[in-house]
Amino acid sequence: GGGGGTAMAYVNVANITTATVEVGPGGDVTPTNGGISAFVSSAGVYASALGGFANNNTIVNTGNGGDGGSGIVGQIRLNGGGGGYGGANTVVRTANGGASFWGGGQKSRSTTNTARVQAPGGGGAATAGAPTTGGEGATGIVVIYKYS
């Protein structure tokens, strides 16, 4: 799968009465795309980014990795990296998940669905010989800094 996108915003909180932080889930092997992570306030959406996109060899008959997500709202908007090529048709090779701004995606795996370490927003990896048991993408992240 592809890595999640990143959005960054500079927000003057003087007129904000409420705020919500939404942390998007990682994608899975059904295939499901990663979710949206966002900082939303009573005054509007300040930062929002899409999770990475899934791809499944058995459904779309291609081993191309999923595309990276993108930053959709914010002064700085970055794309996540695309997932690696995992083979086509019935030939399946291992492939790494796409990287996010925060670090690398999941390393490719053998025929087991063993959990692998990955950065927040990192894409899931392909599994050799078993495309429907690839790894899940990592949950997104929202970081808030206060400056005075």
C-alpha positions in Angstrom: 0.0 0.0 0.0 0.9 3.6 -0.4 2.1 5.8 2.5 -0.2 8.5 3.9 0.0 12.1 2.9 1.0 15.0 5.2 -0.6 18.4 5.8 0.9 21.2 8.0 -0.8 24.4 9.0 0.0 27.4 11.1 -3.1 28.3 13.1 -3.9 31.3 15.3 -6.1 29.7 17.9 -7.3 33.0 19.5 -10.8 32.7 17.9 -11.2 29.0 18.1 -13.8 27.8 20.6 -13.6 24.0 20.0 -11.3 21.7 18.0 -11.3 18.0 17.0 -8.3 15.9 16.1 -9.1 13.0 13.7 -6.5 10.2 13.3 -7.1 8.1 10.3 -6.8 4.3 10.4 -4.3 2.4 8.3 -5.6 0.5 5.3 -6.0 -3.3 5.3 -5.9 -6.2 2.9 -9.6 -6.3 2.0 -8.3 -3.9 0.3 -9.2 -0.7 2.2 -7.5 2.6 1.7 -6.1 4.5 4.7 -8.3 7.0 6.4 -8.2 10.8 6.7 -6.3 12.5 9.5 -7.3 16.1 10.3 -7.3 19.1 12.7 -10.8 20.6 12.6 -12.0 23.5 14.6 -15.2 25.6 15.1 -13.7 27.9 12.5 -13.1 25.2 9.8 -10.6 22.6 8.7 -7.0 23.7 9.1 -5.1 20.6 8.2 -6.2 17.4 6.5 -4.4 14.5 4.7 -5.5 11.3 3.0 -4.1 7.9 4.0 -2.4 5.8 1.4 -4.2 3.8 -1.2 -4.4 0.0 -1.2 -3.9 -2.4 -4.1 -4.6 -6.1 -4.2 -3.2 -8.4 -6.8 -6.1 -10.8 -6.7 -8.7 -8.1 -7.3 -7.2 -5.7 -9.8 -4.8 -8.3 -11.4 -1.8 -6.0 -11.2 1.1 -6.0 -8.9 1.5 -2.2 -8.9 1.7 -0.8 -5.4 -1.0 1.6 -4.1 -0.5 5.3 -4.6 0.5 7.5 -1.7 -2.1 9.7 -0.1 -1.9 13.5 -0.2 -2.1 16.5 1.9 -5.5 18.2 1.0 -5.8 21.2 3.4 -2.9 23.2 4.9 -0.2 25.6 4.0 2.2 22.6 3.4 0.9 19.6 1.6 3.0 16.5 0.9 2.3 13.2 -0.9 3.1 9.8 0.6 5.3 7.4 -1.3 3.8 4.7 -3.5 3.9 1.1 -2.5 6.4 -1.2 -4.2 5.7 -3.4 -7.3 4.5 -6.9 -6.1 4.2 -8.8 -9.4 1.3 -9.4 -11.7 -1.3 -12.1 -12.4 -0.4 -15.1 -10.3 3.3 -14.2 -9.9 3.6 -12.4 -6.5 6.8 -11.0 -5.2 7.4 -9.2 -1.9 7.2 -5.5 -2.0 7.7 -2.7 0.6 4.9 -0.4 1.7 5.2 3.3 0.7 6.9 5.7 3.1 5.2 8.7 4.8 6.7 12.0 5.9 7.4 10.3 9.3 9.4 7.4 7.9 9.3 4.1 6.0 6.5 1.8 5.2 6.4 -1.9 6.1 9.2 -4.1 4.9 8.2 -6.9 2.6 7.3 -10.2 4.2 7.5 -13.9 3.6 4.3 -16.0 3.5 3.3 -15.1 7.0 1.4 -12.1 8.2 3.8 -11.2 10.9 3.5 -7.7 12.2 6.4 -5.4 11.0 7.5 -2.1 12.4 6.6 1.0 10.3 6.4 4.7 10.7 3.0 6.5 11.4 1.2 6.6 8.1 3.5 4.0 6.5 2.0 1.6 3.9 1.5 -2.1 4.3 3.7 -4.6 2.5 3.0 -7.4 0.0 3.4 -11.0 1.1 5.1 -13.5 -1.3 2.8 -16.2 -2.6 -0.2 -14.9 -0.7 -1.4 -11.5 -1.9 -4.4 -11.4 0.4 -2.3 -11.7 3.6 -0.2 -8.6 3.1 0.4 -6.2 6.0 -1.8 -3.5 7.2 -1.0 0.2 6.8 0.0 2.1 9.9 -2.4 4.5 11.7 -2.0 8.2 10.9 -0.7 10.8 13.2 -1.6 14.3 14.2 1.1 16.5 16.0 0.3 19.8 17.6 2.9 22.3 18.7 2.2 25.4 20.8 4.2 28.5 20.2 3.9 31.6 22.3 
